[in-house]
């Protein structure tokens, strides 16, 4: 553990940007008047007003009522490294050489990719309340408002590039599923290769980036984005890109502790990376198959400019998607899948 770096960015405190401190004050979900906020934070009311507007511009759902002040809708506790560590088992805690929470960064994945590889068997974790350039698969952007998601990346060094490295994203999908099951989130499904769904709506996604040296160690950065409370505006913005999103508040009908969720994600992913390193996809495959959102469904698989039509037939041990087509069973190691409405 790197205590210096954790205390510097591990929680929102007096030296954080005003917008982060206003967010922290409002995170109890109650109304706070501009005057009270200004007093608590040692700034002017106009500075508070500007910070509240900045928060809204970042996508935070907020109510502002004359004579009552500001209130966050879908409020949630700020992420804090110390709280996350409290939820972790001692063995996983020991493996984390760093666990940082940033108020804002371009992308937690981009930041970890720039760092030196962690030692083997160790991991560095970075979470951000807000990403200015969050990245999804296939060059898409990943959108989430401050407090409305868990955006987390963790790095891990394998002694060499794992066999069937492509199946790692499926193992990570199962680790995310295990984290959500531990928090009693119902009806979670996995869509090949690595979408987390509830019903046909996307709850989260995984972005894995691998750096390797010839015949040497390979470092992966596993990026996980899970929607917690997106707000209806953002759900509509995402819908305009052709994607149906949901969040944990909608799915569970209640509030979710993001620190507990972050801890479950870290706990299950560190354990998952250790067992993937030993045994590949094998310890994950049964759970993946039981949660498969595509099995038996009519699919279009786009690979480059080609679209292959068929029925989902699960996955194999290398992590390939199996599709029954007119020409027989085909295997896909990459591609974009859409489910066709039943004819
Ligand atoms: C996808 O479904 O397209 C993958 C989304 C991955 C988003 C996460 S959020 C944390 C990490 N940092 C990023 O910039 N992306 C990943």
Boltz pocket constraint, residues with backbone or C-beta under 6 A from the ligand:
constraints:
  - pocket:
      binder: B
      contacts: [[A, 106], [A, 107], [A, 108], [A, 109], [A, 110], [A, 131], [A, 133], [A, 134], [A, 135], [A, 136], [A, 137], [A, 138], [A, 140], [A, 142], [A, 150], [A, 151], [A, 152], [A, 153], [A, 194], [A, 195], [A, 204], [A, 205], [A, 206], [A, 207], [A, 223], [A, 224], [A, 225], [A, 226]]
      max_distance: 6.0
